[in-house]
Amino acid sequence: MIHQLSSTTINQIAAGEIVVGPQNALKELIENAIDAAATRIDVITKDGGVKLLQVTDNGSGIAPDDLKLLCRRWCTSKIDTHDDLRTLTSFGFRGEALASISHVSHVTVITKLRSEPAASRAKYELGEISEQALQAGNTGTQITVQDLFFNTPQRLRALNKADCHTKCVDVVSRYGIHNDSVEFSFRRQNDSSMLFTLKGSKRDRIRVVYGSRVSGSLVEVEDDTDNADESVISTLSNIGLSRAPELLISNPNYSNTKSTFIIFINNRLVSCEPIRKALVAVYSRYLPTKAFPFVYLSLFIDPENLDVNVHPTKQEVRFLHQAEIVDFLSNLVDDTLSKIDESRVFDVVDAKKLSTAHKPSNPQYPHSQNRTDYSQMHLPFKKVRLNETGTVDLSQFKSRDRDEPRDREEPRVRDEPRNHETQETQPGKSPDPTSTLDSTQNPRQYEQTRLKSIHTLYNDHTASHSALITQIIKYHVFVGIVDPQKRLCCIQYELQLLLVDYARLSNDFFYQRALQGFSNYGTFDLNLDLTDLWTEKQARTLLQNKEMLAEYFNIGLQGSKLVSLPSLLAGYTPDVAKLGKFISQLAQCNYDNEKKCFDDVCRAIANLFTISVDQSALVVGLFQKMRDHYIAHSSVEEGVVVVTSMPSLYKVFERC
């Protein structure tokens, strides 16, 4: 028997078309924030956005009187009639997004207008407001979506949380790259190590998301319509473009096994298969087989020629003069590539996919490799200088902060944790201050810091990361120590043999660990008299700030004794001979400025933990730890050089 479905059932079915996964809900919330003229958008997720999805902006806010209709279907402030779609410039227009989200999750909204004295807090269930109250808050809106698909268990079971997290990161990244006037941040709840911020120019944002290899290969496609004649301007108008497109494309020297297309039409993120296929066809004339480009495209089409009401998720659009626009873009990209296609760089082997790098692959033997003119290769490292005998001249490598000669003999510190309960001191002998150094990690639960200065320091440091060095460390094979005095070692990456300044890398690694573990370090317990290690001025400075040093950095001072130090890495013990220099650097920190203070203290801790000359036995273990926990800063590139490569050696052997 045919019967009318209830409104609740209808809304839940419709919600499944609009909110396919957390990434769709996140997209709608970000677009609402941009419509509200926000200049900063913060995103927090948990379990890939399934358990928690929170978007906070500093936009105009929502009027308290509008909260009752906020999550009700077909309620919107963007249009009044169907004809308004012809001149639509905002993202939302149907009034379905928040309604659909509220039918499959628990939604909480906190919003405040600039003119209002207090913020309003409202909760929604099945599209209707269930609770409303006043509370303190900043200007803007915060929307929290919890327990997504709690009432649709089939959809919930089908979701892969890791895949949902990747898709949420992709949504934030693409909107963050396009909207360069808005600052974006993204992190997982209770996991500050996943925090990233997008700000600055489009190139800077692309570098943060996709790495310096992509950003360094980008070419801006310019169509100078300002100085063009009337015929060019008329061409744009005839095909329905309101102004010239904005294009950032990779040059012919860049290629990847997977294409990356970021396409915005009238500031709306869409997928346009005709444009993608056409540009891939253009690149096929410049790239090797099975190699694909990176393309960022922003099109501006007259609103009257664009239909955005095609797909429930608004990811597809239809527009007039599609064939003409596609041809125009293809010719534009082709002309740009032909002008820069003068010198080419070819890799000896294809780059390994990150997802399959750990899997064994079929070996490539020298006789099966293509011969290449290696004189045309551009290695991303500086060349190695050889001495008269033809061997590597090690004097050209200089590491930062070389250790000073020891002026006193110190006992060797144990790497394994010490059991304090069974430790005994012989009668008549005072315990050695460094013999109780304990490398056990802090057993307390990780507590995320809320200090903005620490997040800023970490974001600024990782924003200038080197994707190439990070990948090298992640997939390297350790060969051995070359010179422990200069702290140099050899590693192998793919077919290249690299000489590495491990002191420089370890200093950068421990600086990151100091920022990541802020106020959550493990503890080294010791009892060291500092009377002979510090001056009266240094003692006064450190004792005035001992509470802060103990709370945030586990640096404990009691009178003239140092009783604790932070532990940055389980099983790793710093060189106690550097404690005197550490105290001196600690006293020179700028304690008047919070951000500068935390930066100075973290760098002093990193210098203490940097591998010294006598710690070469710890290098192998440290490189193993760095595989999964290190994002190389661009400054360490000078400490990694190519000694030789397998193809180069085979070329020499062929001449013999």
Secondary structure, 3 states (H helix, E strand, C coil): CCCCCCHHHHHHHHHHHHCCCHHHHHHHHHHHHHHCCCCEEEEEEEHHHCCEEEEEECCCCCCHHHHHHCCCCCCCCCCCCHHHHHHCCCCCCCCCHHHHHHHCCEEEEEEECCCCCCEEEEEEECCEEEEEEEECCCCEEEEEEECCCCCCHHHHHHCCHHHHHHHHHHHHHHHHHHCCCCEEEEEECCEEEEEEEECCCHHHHHHHHHCHHHHHCEEEECCCCCCCCHHHHHHHHHCCECCCCEEEEECCCCCECCCEEEEEECCEEECCHHHHHHHHHHHCCCCCCCCECEEEEEECECHHHEECCCCCCCCCCEECCHHHHHHHHHHHHHHHHHHHCCCCCCCCCCCCCHHHCCCCCCCCCHHHCCCCCHHHCCCCCCCCCECCCCCECHHHCCCCCCCCCCCCCCCCCCCCCCCCCCCCCCCCCCCCCCCCCCCCCCCCCCCCCCCHHHHHHHHHHHHCECHHHHHHHHCCEEEEEEECCCCEEEEEECCEEEEEEHHHHHHHHHHHHHHHCCCCCEEEEEEEECCCCCCHHHHHHHHHCHHHHHHHHCCEEECCEEEEEEECCCCCCCCHHHHHHHHHHHHCCCCCCHHHHHHHHHHHHHHHHCCCHHHHHHHHHHHHHHHHHCCCEHHHHHHEEEEEEHHHHHHHHHHC
